[in-house]
Amino acid sequence: MKGSLLFISLFLSAAVLLAQSGEPLQITGSTFSGKLLNGESVREFEGNVVIVQGAVRITCTKAIQYVERNEAELIGSVVVTQDSIVIKTDRGYYYGNKKVAFSNYGVKLTDGHIQLESKNGYYYFDENRSDFFEKVIMTDKLSNVKAEKLNYYDDDDRAVAVGSVQVSDTTSTIFADSLIHLRNTDETFAFNNIRIYNPSNRLAIFGNKLEDYGKRNYSKITLQPFLVRIDTTDSGDLDTLMISAKTLESFDDSTKKLIATDSVNILRKNFASVNEQTFYFKNGDLIETFRREADAVPPVMWNESTQIAGDSITMIMKDNRLKLIDVNSNASIITADKDSLFRYDQISGKKIKMYFNQEGLERTEVEGNALSIYYQYEGEEPNGLIKSSAERAKIILKNKSVSDVRFYGKPVTEFHPENLIKGKEKDFTIPTFRLFGNRPTQKNLLSGREDILSYLMKDAKYYGGKPDSKK
């Protein structure tokens, strides 16, 4: 009989061990008690509790061990360690067969490189993986990540964050729906509802896909990228720059520039542009637009009622004020007459430079094959036009009106009286005359992006200003 009982006891012990896919928990404490709870063997340890399973070591104030399940409830000043992993919480649970630690009482983890904390968290010791959720914060030497859920893979230093993701460093803050960060290579990939704020440059950038390669000082935003820069004039009025494109590339190297490519639209107060490629330098003093070899149309810029076109257009600012527009190759300027449906002052040349002062356009200089058409007035009455050509030309303005026109190098001037041009204005155009449509406005740039203004208002602290809400 005794032999049979011993056999049964050994059989049951073997069955328990076979049910445990992990090593049995080794637990010690200052006091120990045991009992049967619903037919399960339960042991309670109190005071200086130490639990060991292979390389995993746990200390706490109290532990309740469920023997058959090979699990333990951990209570009070819980510290779980394995190699460089250190997990701290007030209360948690350890699954010995799966080698998983869990807490929903607030948990903190460090691996020597990063620190993780959240309201709830799992750590999978066999996979070297964290699964934290609800108010997650991850910090390292360079950045801080917040999310609703975050998985961290220690072996390849990879973080996957989901839900209200926010990443901050010394220069910028990124918001996104989800994000992947590779700490070793300093690469970040973010997806959907992306907002990037750079306070030092007063920049806000939006999009739905971000690729950031930190060690190369390069990042790219695609899927509806949109840039906003908030500035103020001397009078305190808002001066908002907006740029949309299919691709925005940022170079945070010595050039500190952004490159917008494909279907680029630019808007800033009275200035607007459409082109296929723009270089924007982050100090805000220089914008360059280019015509690439395969582009069907050149870059076009509008300043109030004036249209400017050329193979490249450079806009130079100083102290947040326009100083120069430099048009290179196949340059033309067309200005609408406010009192006529088809009367345009026109000028073309190889190169055109437009200089501005505080009042606006001060003078225009044309180099190479200068050709111009200007309509004349006696008071308010139209009085014909002057058509001129020369190697170079200079047009001086006062009070926003032409006060002097000078031609240099074989000038030729023709006067056409009013009775010969009235109703025939379309016959008097320069060879490169072309009116371009699709002038950007804030209304059409923000169409389908109405949430951008609300984001800017809500997150105003990140760029130090409020957007111009006028349509």
KELUMKOL-901832 format. One record per residue (C-alpha): z, x, y. Coordinates in nm, 3 decimals. Layout:
% KELUMKOL-901832
site up: Z | east: X | north: Y
...
% end
This chain:
% KELUMKOL-901832
site up: 0.000 | east: 0.000 | north: 0.000
site up: 0.097 | east: 0.279 | north: 0.240
site up: -0.229 | east: 0.454 | north: 0.160
site up: -0.424 | east: 0.142 | north: 0.241
site up: -0.248 | east: 0.102 | north: 0.577
site up: -0.310 | east: 0.468 | north: 0.660
site up: -0.678 | east: 0.427 | north: 0.573
site up: -0.706 | east: 0.118 | north: 0.792
site up: -0.531 | east: 0.301 | north: 1.080
site up: -0.765 | east: 0.600 | north: 1.050
site up: -1.066 | east: 0.367 | north: 1.028
site up: -0.965 | east: 0.182 | north: 1.344
site up: -0.906 | east: 0.510 | north: 1.530
site up: -1.249 | east: 0.634 | north: 1.425
site up: -1.406 | east: 0.306 | north: 1.537
site up: -1.245 | east: 0.344 | north: 1.880
site up: -1.372 | east: 0.700 | north: 1.911
site up: -1.724 | east: 0.598 | north: 1.806
site up: -1.721 | east: 0.324 | north: 2.068
site up: -1.645 | east: 0.584 | north: 2.330
site up: -1.961 | east: 0.767 | north: 2.430
site up: -1.756 | east: 0.997 | north: 2.656
site up: -1.464 | east: 1.229 | north: 2.593
site up: -1.125 | east: 1.053 | north: 2.582
site up: -0.934 | east: 1.066 | north: 2.909
site up: -0.644 | east: 1.309 | north: 2.906
site up: -0.371 | east: 1.169 | north: 3.132
site up: -0.028 | east: 1.298 | north: 3.231
site up: 0.230 | east: 1.171 | north: 3.479
site up: 0.600 | east: 1.182 | north: 3.566
site up: 0.663 | east: 0.853 | north: 3.383
site up: 0.477 | east: 0.672 | north: 3.108
site up: 0.486 | east: 0.326 | north: 2.954
site up: 0.261 | east: 0.138 | north: 2.716
site up: 0.192 | east: -0.219 | north: 2.617
site up: -0.061 | east: -0.454 | north: 2.460
site up: -0.250 | east: -0.671 | north: 2.707
site up: -0.472 | east: -0.939 | north: 2.552
site up: -0.484 | east: -0.732 | north: 2.239
site up: -0.582 | east: -0.415 | north: 2.429
site up: -0.372 | east: -0.102 | north: 2.443
site up: -0.275 | east: -0.030 | north: 2.805
site up: -0.083 | east: 0.270 | north: 2.933
site up: 0.068 | east: 0.314 | north: 3.280
site up: 0.136 | east: 0.653 | north: 3.436
site up: 0.326 | east: 0.706 | north: 3.762
site up: 0.409 | east: 1.008 | north: 3.976
site up: 0.191 | east: 1.319 | north: 3.998
site up: -0.074 | east: 1.164 | north: 3.778
site up: -0.347 | east: 1.399 | north: 3.653
site up: -0.652 | east: 1.281 | north: 3.458
site up: -0.894 | east: 1.526 | north: 3.299
site up: -1.227 | east: 1.464 | north: 3.130
site up: -1.435 | east: 1.776 | north: 3.085
site up: -1.503 | east: 1.919 | north: 3.430
site up: -1.385 | east: 1.600 | north: 3.602
site up: -1.031 | east: 1.610 | north: 3.736
site up: -0.851 | east: 1.318 | north: 3.901
site up: -0.515 | east: 1.307 | north: 4.075
site up: -0.341 | east: 0.996 | north: 4.206
site up: -0.001 | east: 0.831 | north: 4.244
site up: -0.045 | east: 0.578 | north: 3.963
site up: -0.297 | east: 0.519 | north: 3.684
site up: -0.347 | east: 0.232 | north: 3.442
site up: -0.537 | east: 0.345 | north: 3.134
site up: -0.736 | east: 0.107 | north: 2.915
site up: -0.746 | east: 0.308 | north: 2.596
site up: -1.020 | east: 0.135 | north: 2.395
site up: -1.250 | east: 0.114 | north: 2.697
site up: -1.176 | east: 0.475 | north: 2.792
site up: -1.127 | east: 0.365 | north: 3.154
site up: -0.856 | east: 0.399 | north: 3.416
site up: -0.754 | east: 0.217 | north: 3.730
site up: -0.656 | east: 0.468 | north: 3.999
site up: -0.395 | east: 0.380 | north: 4.262
site up: -0.268 | east: 0.575 | north: 4.564
site up: -0.400 | east: 0.900 | north: 4.719
site up: -0.685 | east: 0.924 | north: 4.471
site up: -0.875 | east: 1.256 | north: 4.459
site up: -1.163 | east: 1.304 | north: 4.213
site up: -1.323 | east: 1.648 | north: 4.176
site up: -1.597 | east: 1.817 | north: 3.978
site up: -1.720 | east: 2.160 | north: 4.086
site up: -1.794 | east: 2.123 | north: 4.462
site up: -1.773 | east: 1.742 | north: 4.459
site up: -1.456 | east: 1.599 | north: 4.614
site up: -1.403 | east: 1.221 | north: 4.635
site up: -1.107 | east: 1.062 | north: 4.813
site up: -0.996 | east: 0.699 | north: 4.828
site up: -0.680 | east: 0.486 | north: 4.834
site up: -0.771 | east: 0.303 | north: 4.518
site up: -1.050 | east: 0.327 | north: 4.262
site up: -1.167 | east: 0.302 | north: 3.905
site up: -1.298 | east: 0.554 | north: 3.656
site up: -1.535 | east: 0.470 | north: 3.370
site up: -1.482 | east: 0.748 | north: 3.117
site up: -1.768 | east: 0.665 | north: 2.881
site up: -2.020 | east: 0.667 | north: 3.166
site up: -1.837 | east: 0.929 | north: 3.375
site up: -1.859 | east: 0.709 | north: 3.684
site up: -1.601 | east: 0.677 | north: 3.964
site up: -1.589 | east: 0.364 | north: 4.182
site up: -1.394 | east: 0.240 | north: 4.482
site up: -1.414 | east: -0.058 | north: 4.713
site up: -1.116 | east: 0.044 | north: 4.922
site up: -1.298 | east: 0.291 | north: 5.144
site up: -1.428 | east: 0.612 | north: 4.992
site up: -1.509 | east: 0.962 | north: 5.121
site up: -1.714 | east: 1.231 | north: 4.944
site up: -1.802 | east: 1.589 | north: 5.025
site up: -2.009 | east: 1.842 | north: 4.831
site up: -1.967 | east: 2.138 | north: 5.065
site up: -2.285 | east: 2.052 | north: 5.257
site up: -2.261 | east: 1.685 | north: 5.346
site up: -1.987 | east: 1.428 | north: 5.392
site up: -2.027 | east: 1.066 | north: 5.282
site up: -1.803 | east: 0.772 | north: 5.359
site up: -1.832 | east: 0.396 | north: 5.318
site up: -1.640 | east: 0.085 | north: 5.225
site up: -1.768 | east: 0.092 | north: 4.865
site up: -1.908 | east: 0.369 | north: 4.650
site up: -2.001 | east: 0.488 | north: 4.301
site up: -2.039 | east: 0.847 | north: 4.190
site up: -2.229 | east: 0.926 | north: 3.869
site up: -2.106 | east: 1.264 | north: 3.746
site up: -2.366 | east: 1.312 | north: 3.471
site up: -2.646 | east: 1.244 | north: 3.724
site up: -2.481 | east: 1.414 | north: 4.023
site up: -2.564 | east: 1.103 | north: 4.223
site up: -2.381 | east: 0.890 | north: 4.482
site up: -2.440 | east: 0.520 | north: 4.537
site up: -2.255 | east: 0.413 | north: 4.852
site up: -2.287 | east: 0.077 | north: 5.026
site up: -2.153 | east: -0.118 | north: 5.324
site up: -2.105 | east: 0.079 | north: 5.647
site up: -2.220 | east: 0.411 | north: 5.504
site up: -2.198 | east: 0.730 | north: 5.715
site up: -2.343 | east: 1.064 | north: 5.606
site up: -2.291 | east: 1.376 | north: 5.817
site up: -2.393 | east: 1.738 | north: 5.795
site up: -2.408 | east: 2.024 | north: 6.044
site up: -2.718 | east: 1.890 | north: 6.218
site up: -2.724 | east: 1.513 | north: 6.193
site up: -2.542 | east: 1.187 | north: 6.134
site up: -2.685 | east: 0.902 | north: 5.920
site up: -2.561 | east: 0.543 | north: 5.918
site up: -2.688 | east: 0.273 | north: 5.681
site up: -2.588 | east: -0.030 | north: 5.479
site up: -2.670 | east: 0.150 | north: 5.154
site up: -2.726 | east: 0.517 | north: 5.074
site up: -2.798 | east: 0.706 | north: 4.753
site up: -2.744 | east: 1.082 | north: 4.759
site up: -2.882 | east: 1.311 | north: 4.489
site up: -2.687 | east: 1.637 | north: 4.488
site up: -2.923 | east: 1.840 | north: 4.269
site up: -3.212 | east: 1.817 | north: 4.517
site up: -3.008 | east: 1.732 | north: 4.831
site up: -3.197 | east: 1.407 | north: 4.880
site up: -3.068 | east: 1.100 | north: 5.062
site up: -3.225 | east: 0.753 | north: 5.037
site up: -3.088 | east: 0.512 | north: 5.299
site up: -3.164 | east: 0.140 | north: 5.328
site up: -3.066 | east: -0.128 | north: 5.577
site up: -3.007 | east: -0.079 | north: 5.952
site up: -3.059 | east: 0.296 | north: 5.919
site up: -2.962 | east: 0.512 | north: 6.218
site up: -3.007 | east: 0.890 | north: 6.233
site up: -2.870 | east: 1.091 | north: 6.526
site up: -2.883 | east: 1.458 | north: 6.614
site up: -2.840 | east: 1.658 | north: 6.934
site up: -3.174 | east: 1.548 | north: 7.082
site up: -3.268 | east: 1.204 | north: 6.949
site up: -3.170 | east: 0.886 | north: 6.765
site up: -3.387 | east: 0.720 | north: 6.500
site up: -3.358 | east: 0.361 | north: 6.379
site up: -3.546 | east: 0.231 | north: 6.073
site up: -3.525 | east: -0.018 | north: 5.787
site up: -3.523 | east: 0.261 | north: 5.529
site up: -3.534 | east: 0.639 | north: 5.518
site up: -3.565 | east: 0.935 | north: 5.281
site up: -3.419 | east: 1.270 | north: 5.391
site up: -3.458 | east: 1.603 | north: 5.212
site up: -3.182 | east: 1.826 | north: 5.341
site up: -3.308 | east: 2.159 | north: 5.201
site up: -3.653 | east: 2.129 | north: 5.358
site up: -3.533 | east: 1.926 | north: 5.659
site up: -3.796 | east: 1.659 | north: 5.597
site up: -3.749 | east: 1.292 | north: 5.682
site up: -3.962 | east: 0.989 | north: 5.597
site up: -3.878 | east: 0.655 | north: 5.759
site up: -4.030 | east: 0.312 | north: 5.711
site up: -4.058 | east: -0.014 | north: 5.907
site up: -3.917 | east: -0.111 | north: 6.248
site up: -3.887 | east: 0.252 | north: 6.354
site up: -3.741 | east: 0.326 | north: 6.697
site up: -3.692 | east: 0.682 | north: 6.823
site up: -3.506 | east: 0.754 | north: 7.147
site up: -3.503 | east: 1.091 | north: 7.319
site up: -3.269 | east: 1.069 | north: 7.622
site up: -3.357 | east: 1.411 | north: 7.766
site up: -3.724 | east: 1.308 | north: 7.800
site up: -3.648 | east: 0.936 | north: 7.855
site up: -3.882 | east: 0.858 | north: 7.566
site up: -3.879 | east: 0.566 | north: 7.326
site up: -4.128 | east: 0.570 | north: 7.036
site up: -4.193 | east: 0.282 | north: 6.798
site up: -4.387 | east: 0.247 | north: 6.473
site up: -4.363 | east: 0.154 | north: 6.106
site up: -4.401 | east: 0.490 | north: 5.931
site up: -4.253 | east: 0.827 | north: 6.027
site up: -4.307 | east: 1.167 | north: 5.870
site up: -4.087 | east: 1.440 | north: 6.017
site up: -4.110 | east: 1.805 | north: 5.908
site up: -3.817 | east: 1.968 | north: 6.082
site up: -3.884 | east: 2.329 | north: 5.989
site up: -4.239 | east: 2.297 | north: 6.125
site up: -4.120 | east: 2.118 | north: 6.443
site up: -4.379 | east: 1.852 | north: 6.366
site up: -4.366 | east: 1.477 | north: 6.313
site up: -4.621 | east: 1.197 | north: 6.279
site up: -4.592 | east: 0.824 | north: 6.340
site up: -4.847 | east: 0.578 | north: 6.205
site up: -4.876 | east: 0.201 | north: 6.156
site up: -4.874 | east: 0.066 | north: 6.513
site up: -4.718 | east: 0.361 | north: 6.696
site up: -4.617 | east: 0.291 | north: 7.056
site up: -4.462 | east: 0.519 | north: 7.318
site up: -4.264 | east: 0.418 | north: 7.624
site up: -4.131 | east: 0.652 | north: 7.890
site up: -3.893 | east: 0.505 | north: 8.149
site up: -3.891 | east: 0.665 | north: 8.494
site up: -3.795 | east: 0.560 | north: 8.843
site up: -3.970 | east: 0.624 | north: 9.174
site up: -3.804 | east: 0.762 | north: 9.486
site up: -3.734 | east: 0.405 | north: 9.597
site up: -3.561 | east: 0.330 | north: 9.267
site up: -3.841 | east: 0.114 | north: 9.126
site up: -3.915 | east: 0.141 | north: 8.755
site up: -4.223 | east: 0.342 | north: 8.660
site up: -4.295 | east: 0.284 | north: 8.291
site up: -4.553 | east: 0.479 | north: 8.091
site up: -4.687 | east: 0.309 | north: 7.777
site up: -4.915 | east: 0.464 | north: 7.515
site up: -5.046 | east: 0.296 | north: 7.201
site up: -5.273 | east: 0.448 | north: 6.934
site up: -5.331 | east: 0.454 | north: 6.560
site up: -5.153 | east: 0.789 | north: 6.521
site up: -4.890 | east: 0.970 | north: 6.728
site up: -4.816 | east: 1.335 | north: 6.646
site up: -4.522 | east: 1.518 | north: 6.802
site up: -4.497 | east: 1.895 | north: 6.835
site up: -4.146 | east: 2.007 | north: 6.925
site up: -4.248 | east: 2.371 | north: 6.948
site up: -4.315 | east: 2.569 | north: 7.264
site up: -4.586 | east: 2.321 | north: 7.369
site up: -4.355 | east: 2.016 | north: 7.356
site up: -4.646 | east: 1.775 | north: 7.332
site up: -4.751 | east: 1.446 | north: 7.179
site up: -5.105 | east: 1.381 | north: 7.056
site up: -5.225 | east: 1.019 | north: 7.043
site up: -5.540 | east: 0.965 | north: 6.836
site up: -5.779 | east: 0.672 | north: 6.777
site up: -5.793 | east: 0.361 | north: 6.996
site up: -5.560 | east: 0.511 | north: 7.255
site up: -5.440 | east: 0.287 | north: 7.538
site up: -5.238 | east: 0.422 | north: 7.832
site up: -5.070 | east: 0.225 | north: 8.108
site up: -4.859 | east: 0.342 | north: 8.401
site up: -4.820 | east: 0.122 | north: 8.709
site up: -5.167 | east: 0.112 | north: 8.871
site up: -5.313 | east: 0.357 | north: 8.617
site up: -5.465 | east: 0.267 | north: 8.282
site up: -5.686 | east: 0.445 | north: 8.030
site up: -5.871 | east: 0.394 | north: 7.703
site up: -5.983 | east: 0.693 | north: 7.497
site up: -5.984 | east: 0.837 | north: 7.149
site up: -5.749 | east: 1.131 | north: 7.197
site up: -5.471 | east: 1.206 | north: 7.445
site up: -5.238 | east: 1.504 | north: 7.483
site up: -4.910 | east: 1.405 | north: 7.648
site up: -4.668 | east: 1.683 | north: 7.740
site up: -4.307 | east: 1.573 | north: 7.707
site up: -4.196 | east: 1.700 | north: 8.045
site up: -4.412 | east: 1.416 | north: 8.177
site up: -4.613 | east: 1.632 | north: 8.417
site up: -4.942 | east: 1.644 | north: 8.227
site up: -5.165 | east: 1.399 | north: 8.041
site up: -5.501 | east: 1.511 | north: 7.899
site up: -5.764 | east: 1.285 | north: 7.743
site up: -6.066 | east: 1.408 | north: 7.549
site up: -6.401 | east: 1.294 | north: 7.416
site up: -6.444 | east: 1.421 | north: 7.063
site up: -6.786 | east: 1.506 | north: 6.923
site up: -6.822 | east: 1.184 | north: 6.723
site up: -6.685 | east: 0.951 | north: 6.993
site up: -6.931 | east: 0.689 | north: 7.114
site up: -6.776 | east: 0.649 | north: 7.460
site up: -6.597 | east: 0.892 | north: 7.691
site up: -6.236 | east: 0.863 | north: 7.809
site up: -6.203 | east: 0.604 | north: 8.084
site up: -5.927 | east: 0.574 | north: 8.342
site up: -5.858 | east: 0.312 | north: 8.606
site up: -5.663 | east: 0.361 | north: 8.929
site up: -5.624 | east: 0.031 | north: 9.111
site up: -5.986 | east: -0.082 | north: 9.169
site up: -6.141 | east: 0.255 | north: 9.073
site up: -6.289 | east: 0.344 | north: 8.735
site up: -6.304 | east: 0.712 | north: 8.634
site up: -6.498 | east: 0.843 | north: 8.332
site up: -6.582 | east: 1.184 | north: 8.190
site up: -6.577 | east: 1.392 | north: 7.874
site up: -6.219 | east: 1.493 | north: 7.956
site up: -5.972 | east: 1.362 | north: 8.213
site up: -5.650 | east: 1.541 | north: 8.308
site up: -5.375 | east: 1.373 | north: 8.506
site up: -5.117 | east: 1.604 | north: 8.668
site up: -4.784 | east: 1.475 | north: 8.797
site up: -4.517 | east: 1.642 | north: 9.008
site up: -4.173 | east: 1.498 | north: 9.075
site up: -4.285 | east: 1.179 | north: 8.903
site up: -4.575 | east: 1.137 | north: 9.145
site up: -4.948 | east: 1.167 | north: 9.073
site up: -5.093 | east: 1.483 | north: 9.228
site up: -5.434 | east: 1.539 | north: 9.067
site up: -5.692 | east: 1.376 | north: 8.842
site up: -5.936 | east: 1.635 | north: 8.707
site up: -6.255 | east: 1.501 | north: 8.541
site up: -6.470 | east: 1.748 | north: 8.351
site up: -6.834 | east: 1.707 | north: 8.234
site up: -7.038 | east: 1.391 | north: 8.293
site up: -6.786 | east: 1.281 | north: 8.552
site up: -6.820 | east: 0.956 | north: 8.744
site up: -6.611 | east: 0.742 | north: 8.978
site up: -6.692 | east: 0.376 | north: 9.046
site up: -6.489 | east: 0.174 | north: 9.295
site up: -6.526 | east: -0.203 | north: 9.331
site up: -6.575 | east: -0.355 | north: 9.676
site up: -6.309 | east: -0.625 | north: 9.709
site up: -6.540 | east: -0.860 | north: 9.903
site up: -6.844 | east: -0.844 | north: 9.676
site up: -6.921 | east: -0.933 | north: 9.317
site up: -7.147 | east: -0.634 | north: 9.262
site up: -7.097 | east: -0.373 | north: 9.532
site up: -6.958 | east: -0.048 | north: 9.401
site up: -6.904 | east: 0.284 | north: 9.573
site up: -7.022 | east: 0.542 | north: 9.318
site up: -7.011 | east: 0.916 | north: 9.274
site up: -7.102 | east: 1.145 | north: 8.985
site up: -7.117 | east: 1.517 | north: 8.910
site up: -7.039 | east: 1.780 | north: 8.652
site up: -6.677 | east: 1.795 | north: 8.768
site up: -6.468 | east: 1.575 | north: 8.995
site up: -6.118 | east: 1.638 | north: 9.128
site up: -5.913 | east: 1.366 | north: 9.297
site up: -5.611 | east: 1.477 | north: 9.504
site up: -5.324 | east: 1.241 | north: 9.585
site up: -5.042 | east: 1.240 | north: 9.841
site up: -4.754 | east: 0.999 | north: 9.895
site up: -4.987 | east: 0.734 | north: 10.038
site up: -5.239 | east: 0.754 | north: 9.753
site up: -5.582 | east: 0.918 | north: 9.716
site up: -5.625 | east: 1.187 | north: 9.983
site up: -5.961 | east: 1.348 | north: 9.896
site up: -6.220 | east: 1.378 | north: 9.623
site up: -6.416 | east: 1.697 | north: 9.547
site up: -6.735 | east: 1.697 | north: 9.339
site up: -6.896 | east: 2.006 | north: 9.184
site up: -7.243 | east: 2.027 | north: 9.029
site up: -7.522 | east: 1.775 | north: 9.086
site up: -7.317 | east: 1.558 | north: 9.318
site up: -7.470 | east: 1.212 | north: 9.362
site up: -7.311 | east: 0.928 | north: 9.559
site up: -7.373 | east: 0.574 | north: 9.681
site up: -7.145 | east: 0.431 | north: 9.952
site up: -7.172 | east: 0.089 | north: 10.112
site up: -7.143 | east: 0.072 | north: 10.491
site up: -6.971 | east: -0.186 | north: 10.712
site up: -6.961 | east: -0.272 | north: 11.077
site up: -6.615 | east: -0.417 | north: 11.106
site up: -6.607 | east: -0.670 | north: 10.824
site up: -6.985 | east: -0.714 | north: 10.803
site up: -7.188 | east: -0.524 | north: 10.540
site up: -7.438 | east: -0.283 | north: 10.690
site up: -7.645 | east: -0.122 | north: 10.413
site up: -7.562 | east: 0.182 | north: 10.203
site up: -7.600 | east: 0.559 | north: 10.205
site up: -7.733 | east: 0.737 | north: 9.897
site up: -7.677 | east: 1.113 | north: 9.891
site up: -7.717 | east: 1.413 | north: 9.664
site up: -7.612 | east: 1.778 | north: 9.689
site up: -7.472 | east: 2.065 | north: 9.485
site up: -7.116 | east: 1.985 | north: 9.600
site up: -6.942 | east: 1.711 | north: 9.794
site up: -6.606 | east: 1.631 | north: 9.952
site up: -6.485 | east: 1.283 | north: 10.043
site up: -6.184 | east: 1.250 | north: 10.276
site up: -5.979 | east: 0.931 | north: 10.289
site up: -5.736 | east: 0.789 | north: 10.546
site up: -5.545 | east: 0.464 | north: 10.500
site up: -5.720 | east: 0.420 | north: 10.165
site up: -6.065 | east: 0.416 | north: 10.329
site up: -6.337 | east: 0.682 | north: 10.342
site up: -6.316 | east: 0.862 | north: 10.677
site up: -6.547 | east: 1.159 | north: 10.617
site up: -6.808 | east: 1.261 | north: 10.359
site up: -6.935 | east: 1.619 | north: 10.345
site up: -7.217 | east: 1.758 | north: 10.130
site up: -7.285 | east: 2.125 | north: 10.053
site up: -7.591 | east: 2.295 | north: 9.904
site up: -7.930 | east: 2.126 | north: 9.963
site up: -7.794 | east: 1.789 | north: 10.072
site up: -8.031 | east: 1.490 | north: 10.077
site up: -7.924 | east: 1.161 | north: 10.236
site up: -8.099 | east: 0.823 | north: 10.243
site up: -7.997 | east: 0.513 | north: 10.437
site up: -8.089 | east: 0.171 | north: 10.294
site up: -8.052 | east: -0.115 | north: 10.543
site up: -7.866 | east: -0.434 | north: 10.453
site up: -8.176 | east: -0.655 | north: 10.446
site up: -8.326 | east: -0.439 | north: 10.167
site up: -8.019 | east: -0.434 | north: 9.938
site up: -7.864 | east: -0.778 | north: 9.977
site up: -7.905 | east: -0.956 | north: 9.643
site up: -8.052 | east: -0.641 | north: 9.487
site up: -7.727 | east: -0.442 | north: 9.452
site up: -7.793 | east: -0.376 | north: 9.081
site up: -8.096 | east: -0.170 | north: 9.179
site up: -7.869 | east: 0.075 | north: 9.361
site up: -7.666 | east: 0.252 | north: 9.098
site up: -7.625 | east: 0.612 | north: 8.989
site up: -7.791 | east: 0.706 | north: 8.653
site up: -7.452 | east: 0.723 | north: 8.476
site up: -7.339 | east: 0.386 | north: 8.610
site up: -7.148 | east: 0.191 | north: 8.345
site up: -6.862 | east: -0.054 | north: 8.376
site up: -6.612 | east: -0.036 | north: 8.090
site up: -6.402 | east: -0.330 | north: 7.977
site up: -6.075 | east: -0.360 | north: 7.786
site up: -5.862 | east: -0.224 | north: 8.066
site up: -5.506 | east: -0.212 | north: 7.928
site up: -5.239 | east: -0.435 | north: 8.078
site up: -4.875 | east: -0.464 | north: 7.987
site up: -4.942 | east: -0.813 | north: 7.858
site up: -5.213 | east: -0.710 | north: 7.612
site up: -5.040 | east: -0.385 | north: 7.514
site up: -4.723 | east: -0.574 | north: 7.420
site up: -4.907 | east: -0.860 | north: 7.250
site up: -4.766 | east: -0.867 | north: 6.898
site up: -4.502 | east: -0.614 | north: 7.004
site up: -4.277 | east: -0.846 | north: 7.208
site up: -3.972 | east: -0.715 | north: 7.022
site up: -4.017 | east: -0.375 | north: 7.192
site up: -3.884 | east: -0.503 | north: 7.524
site up: -3.582 | east: -0.658 | north: 7.357
site up: -3.517 | east: -0.332 | north: 7.172
site up: -3.542 | east: -0.138 | north: 7.497
site up: -3.296 | east: -0.370 | north: 7.668
site up: -3.055 | east: -0.360 | north: 7.374
site up: -3.077 | east: 0.018 | north: 7.326
site up: -3.100 | east: 0.111 | north: 7.695
site up: -2.820 | east: 0.367 | north: 7.659
site up: -3.049 | east: 0.589 | north: 7.449
site up: -3.300 | east: 0.649 | north: 7.729
site up: -3.089 | east: 0.581 | north: 8.037
site up: -3.281 | east: 0.295 | north: 8.197
site up: -3.412 | east: -0.058 | north: 8.169
site up: -3.780 | east: -0.145 | north: 8.108
site up: -4.004 | east: -0.317 | north: 8.353
site up: -4.020 | east: -0.671 | north: 8.216
site up: -4.304 | east: -0.782 | north: 8.443
site up: -4.616 | east: -0.886 | north: 8.255
% end
